[in-house]
Amino acid sequence: MDVIEAMETCIAMRYLKEDPVPDADLERLVYAATRASSPGNSQHWEFVVLTDPTVKGKIGEAVSAAMAPMFASLPEGRDGVETRMYRGAAHLAANFAKVPAWILGCARMAYPPDAPTEAFMHSTIYPAGQNLIVAARSMGLGTTFTTFQMAAEDVIRSTLSIPSEVHLCLMVAVGYPERDFGPVRRKPVADVLHWNAW
Ligand SMILES: Cc1cc2nc3c(=O)[nH]c(=O)nc-3n(C[C@H](O)[C@H](O)[C@H](O)COP(=O)(O)O)c2cc1C
């Protein structure tokens, strides 16, 4: 698949089949993630792939318990698209353990070495995450980029023995899609592109 087509169609896939994804494919996703650019090529990223049902069950319980109140009281005035998105996110959180694989993207705040900043840390992990979801689309795998790790950071850290200096930055759900891929809905280029001056 052409890389532009993969970018155009890698919608958040919040409904995933339970069929396992081969470890080799999950490793290939991390390979793709780690081909990304990073500040000064510092590469202060690391990834934890979760496929073990016990591990997913423990973390999933904590994530869905922490997020349930938010999903139970959605703000008024949402349009159909937003309502569908929240319903999808609630489904994904509630079915955390049934998602075949979660890839936790971690980073160290270590760039630049003399005065590390959070901005450089996040700018290390996010391009890697985007590489990962585009690569997954090209392999016929559905993904959802999430920040679910924020809901249960302590449980995730202790369950996975993650050192305290490592930051938990993103969590991507991976599996075969239960629904069709479709075009991402984004602003037209003309609304955001400026040539030579604002
Ligand atoms: C940094 C980041 C955090 C996100 N967090 C979540 C999340 O916690 N839960 C979720 O269901 N989707 C999450 N998403 C997915 C976005 O909601 C989704 O990409 C966006 O609504 C556009 O939809 P589309 O990708 O299907 O076109 C996140 C995306 C990004 C980039």
The ligand as an ORCA input file, in Angstrom:
! r2SCAN-3c Opt
* xyz 0 1
  C      -2.219     12.017     21.369
  C      -3.497     11.321     21.033
  C      -4.272     10.828     22.065
  C      -5.453     10.127     21.777
  N      -6.148      9.582     22.814
  C      -7.215      8.810     22.555
  C      -7.870      8.107     23.610
  O      -7.454      8.179     24.774
  N      -8.925      7.328     23.302
  C      -9.378      7.198     22.018
  O     -10.344      6.456     21.800
  N      -8.778      7.849     20.986
  C      -7.709      8.643     21.219
  N      -7.046      9.253     20.185
  C      -7.541      9.092     18.800
  C      -8.224     10.353     18.312
  O      -9.375     10.609     19.082
  C      -8.601     10.182     16.831
  O      -7.457      9.954     16.070
  C      -9.298     11.432     16.325
  O     -10.557     11.553     16.937
  C      -9.506     11.420     14.809
  O     -10.213     10.268     14.429
  P      -9.657      9.318     13.278
  O      -8.216      9.041     13.597
  O     -10.524      8.113     13.330
  O      -9.792     10.067     11.994
  C      -5.884      9.975     20.431
  C      -5.085     10.491     19.400
  C      -3.912     11.155     19.703
  C      -3.051     11.658     18.579
*
